[in-house]
Amino acid sequence: MESISIKRLSFSRTVLSSSELPKTPNKSISNILNKTFDKTGFTKAIFLPKPLEILKNVNLTLEKGDILCISGKSGEGKSTLLRVIAGLDKATSGEISLFDEPIKPNEWTALSMAQKGLGFVFQNNALISDLTVRDNIAVPLRYNKIGTEEEIEQKVDRALLLMLARSFANEYPYSLSLGMRKRVAVARAWAMDANILLLDEPTSGLDKNSRNNLLSLVNNLRELYKTTIIMVVNDLLVARDLNSKISFLIDKKLSDPMYYNEIRNNEDSRIRAMVM
């Protein structure tokens, strides 16, 4: 059964583009400045909205319980791709299906996608500093009224147990290590009955021990609950350690998935360069 299917996804962001300064080589500098700046010293240059294409015809299909790592150079749009999938940014065009059910354009929103079982883990964890770990995990459950208070507490306890964070349940985020904050962020996303998890660079900044612990716990979600996971990574060894496939975002498009040991022999020199 397909867990998630994306077809021809494109995304453009509107940016402001300034008009060029007047090309007047035969005029004095003062005349150029008078035309370019007003009396207060502010520029007269006109800024016009201009679309900047970031993703183009991205295709992706994962079965239930699959893990896919996504990598590429900085600035290619990896995090943006996750945000578009999650409905945090609106796709310019394209289609998405969850568990063989097409998602209507007006339902491709962050709230609707979360209610359909898609969880998102931000790179900065996005924990609320003045709430305890337990309450951080419970916030989206209470906001979306997912169950009674007793059922919510049970979901929180189960998520804490899976991420080995029960002993920190009453602590505040500022007192936790970076590795533990990331585990709490994963627990919060998964507690929303998430069948699909999107993780934005979850191992970034972690030492080797914390990294390995987090990957082991994330892999447990796949093995125990068949959770489908899409993970943006800069560390390509994550794909190797999870025995998962990896795709590269290059020139706005996503490459075909491959295993880590297939990267060096790929016919695309840009992909081979990722491990050189």
MODA-V333834 format. One record per residue. N is the residue number from 1. RES is the residue in one letter. NEAR is the number of other ideal C-beta (glycine too) atoms within 8 Angstrom. Layout:
BEGIN
[[N RES NEAR] [N RES NEAR]]
END
This chain:
BEGIN
[[1 M 6] [2 E 11] [3 S 13] [4 I 15] [5 S 11] [6 I 12] [7 K 8] [8 R 9] [9 L 18] [10 S 13] [11 F 14] [12 S 9] [13 R 9] [14 T 8] [15 V 8] [16 L 8] [17 S 8] [18 S 8] [19 S 7] [20 E 5] [21 L 6] [22 P 7] [23 K 5] [24 T 8] [25 P 4] [26 N 3] [27 K 6] [28 S 5] [29 I 5] [30 S 6] [31 N 9] [32 I 12] [33 L 8] [34 N 7] [35 K 8] [36 T 10] [37 F 8] [38 D 7] [39 K 3] [40 T 4] [41 G 5] [42 F 6] [43 T 6] [44 K 8] [45 A 8] [46 I 6] [47 F 7] [48 L 8] [49 P 7] [50 K 8] [51 P 8] [52 L 8] [53 E 9] [54 I 9] [55 L 13] [56 K 7] [57 N 8] [58 V 14] [59 N 9] [60 L 11] [61 T 8] [62 L 12] [63 E 9] [64 K 11] [65 G 8] [66 D 12] [67 I 12] [68 L 14] [69 C 15] [70 I 16] [71 S 14] [72 G 10] [73 K 5] [74 S 3] [75 G 4] [76 E 9] [77 G 12] [78 K 11] [79 S 10] [80 T 12] [81 L 16] [82 L 14] [83 R 9] [84 V 14] [85 I 14] [86 A 12] [87 G 12] [88 L 7] [89 D 9] [90 K 6] [91 A 11] [92 T 7] [93 S 6] [94 G 12] [95 E 10] [96 I 14] [97 S 11] [98 L 12] [99 F 11] [100 D 6] [101 E 6] [102 P 6] [103 I 13] [104 K 6] [105 P 5] [106 N 5] [107 E 8] [108 W 12] [109 T 8] [110 A 9] [111 L 8] [112 S 11] [113 M 15] [114 A 14] [115 Q 7] [116 K 8] [117 G 12] [118 L 14] [119 G 12] [120 F 13] [121 V 13] [122 F 8] [123 Q 8] [124 N 4] [125 N 11] [126 A 5] [127 L 11] [128 I 8] [129 S 7] [130 D 4] [131 L 10] [132 T 9] [133 V 15] [134 R 10] [135 D 9] [136 N 13] [137 I 14] [138 A 12] [139 V 11] [140 P 11] [141 L 14] [142 R 8] [143 Y 6] [144 N 10] [145 K 5] [146 I 10] [147 G 10] [148 T 5] [149 E 6] [150 E 7] [151 E 9] [152 I 13] [153 E 9] [154 Q 9] [155 K 13] [156 V 14] [157 D 9] [158 R 9] [159 A 13] [160 L 14] [161 L 8] [162 L 12] [163 M 12] [164 L 8] [165 A 12] [166 R 8] [167 S 4] [168 F 10] [169 A 11] [170 N 6] [171 E 9] [172 Y 10] [173 P 14] [174 Y 5] [175 S 5] [176 L 12] [177 S 6] [178 L 9] [179 G 12] [180 M 10] [181 R 12] [182 K 14] [183 R 14] [184 V 18] [185 A 13] [186 V 17] [187 A 14] [188 R 14] [189 A 12] [190 W 14] [191 A 15] [192 M 13] [193 D 7] [194 A 12] [195 N 11] [196 I 14] [197 L 17] [198 L 13] [199 L 12] [200 D 11] [201 E 10] [202 P 12] [203 T 11] [204 S 7] [205 G 4] [206 L 11] [207 D 6] [208 K 6] [209 N 6] [210 S 12] [211 R 12] [212 N 9] [213 N 11] [214 L 15] [215 L 12] [216 S 8] [217 L 13] [218 V 15] [219 N 10] [220 N 9] [221 L 14] [222 R 14] [223 E 5] [224 L 6] [225 Y 5] [226 K 7] [227 T 12] [228 T 16] [229 I 13] [230 I 15] [231 M 13] [232 V 13] [233 V 13] [234 N 6] [235 D 7] [236 L 14] [237 L 7] [238 V 12] [239 A 14] [240 R 9] [241 D 8] [242 L 11] [243 N 5] [244 S 9] [245 K 11] [246 I 16] [247 S 14] [248 F 12] [249 L 14] [250 I 12] [251 D 3] [252 K 11] [253 K 10] [254 L 10] [255 S 11] [256 D 4] [257 P 7] [258 M 12] [259 Y 8] [260 Y 10] [261 N 6] [262 E 8] [263 I 13] [264 R 7] [265 N 5] [266 N 9] [267 E 2] [268 D 8] [269 S 5] [270 R 8] [271 I 12] [272 R 12] [273 A 7] [274 M 11] [275 V 7] [276 M 4]]
END
